């Protein structure tokens, strides 16, 4: 099975259970919003998906590859944008990208070709020589998205990538990533607590206090009601 | 294999660029041992009489004695500085970027270690050059012999920093490391005074100094600077390095999770 599969995954920090038997599947080329309030377990799930942590309870498959059995092959298929900024602010845009390319075994002409392609894809080609520090918040995020595409991943994981951005930047970045899934066939898992970033045809997985409350296509879950109302009533009922 | 070497090169370049950018860090790393050499050693010169002990074949001044210790000091501080930047990287997220690349985690950590050791060695040679200008020079052969000794000592002290960085949750806790790791390691060693001098004050303190891996790193450097080989110091330094590296790899094991700040 391609795309992204999470099967019966649980994780605890000592006594505190952060994820409790979470299962969902995102088909290849789908955009799935992982919706949950702060503390729902989204970042923990991202840490497991990127193998910053490992768990013995449950299975994770990235593009059909079991991350526990073949961690390096699975990681090679993932592009990640973490909630925390991960740019080296004193390096240029190009240097940030070439460093990341090298971490994925790309160098020389191959790396240059990919860097040019992703910068053009994200409309940032003219900023290659600028220092990351000189970019505004929206462009920094855009650069991080460009970076996570360099090694041509098949699954994109974005952990609250629009936090701290103004409305215009949020809209632009949300649209870019939707395009990546609809036009380029990338599987996207987009963690957020902002319901206006989710389209009616997007897939949604609602996480609350470590449990998956519901999953499916947004319009089916809401039944035509605003997503925010559905989300609030679900999380209130579960509290 | 090629992927691993590409990553190593990129990590070395990144560390070198960071180092070049942070000129104040370079100056601080150089000024610290020079202050000890020029001010502290001048003051203690009269107070401390040093008899002839290997590798020295004649009476030496105190300034000459502490040069290897100050080389060790540069590496100790740099190892800690590097681990401080690892904790910073983790808080800032760039450590996540490194650890999620599709290469063995131990290799990625080792690349970081090698990068910080390279920076340490550059700092030490700069210090030795300034010391030579100041009038404290070593036999020419010593400058070549000390290179492998600096690699071993730098890797050991860098591995200690790496191990500490896996255990430290937040940057604020780093002050504790200064008090409980750097200062005891430095003062309870042969960097500033020979162990036989320490034994005159306290046999227990001498024994603690003799167990301190930093003492052995300093002695390895001291002997190498005079074209001599100290097998015991090398053995202890390598052993300590392996133990610290083992702790570091264990500390960064994904099955242990990444410490939450």
Interface residues (C-beta under 8 A of the other chain):
Chain A: X13 X47 X50 X51 X52 X53 X54 X71 X72 X73 X75 X76 X78 X80 X82 X83 X84 X85 X86 X87 X88 X90 X91 X95 X98 X99 X100 X102 X103 X104 X105 X106 X107
Chain B: X2 X3 X6 X7 X9 X10 X13 X14 X17 X18 X21 X91 X92 X93 X94 X96 X97 X98 X99 X100 X101 X102 X103 X104 X254 X255 X257 X258 X260
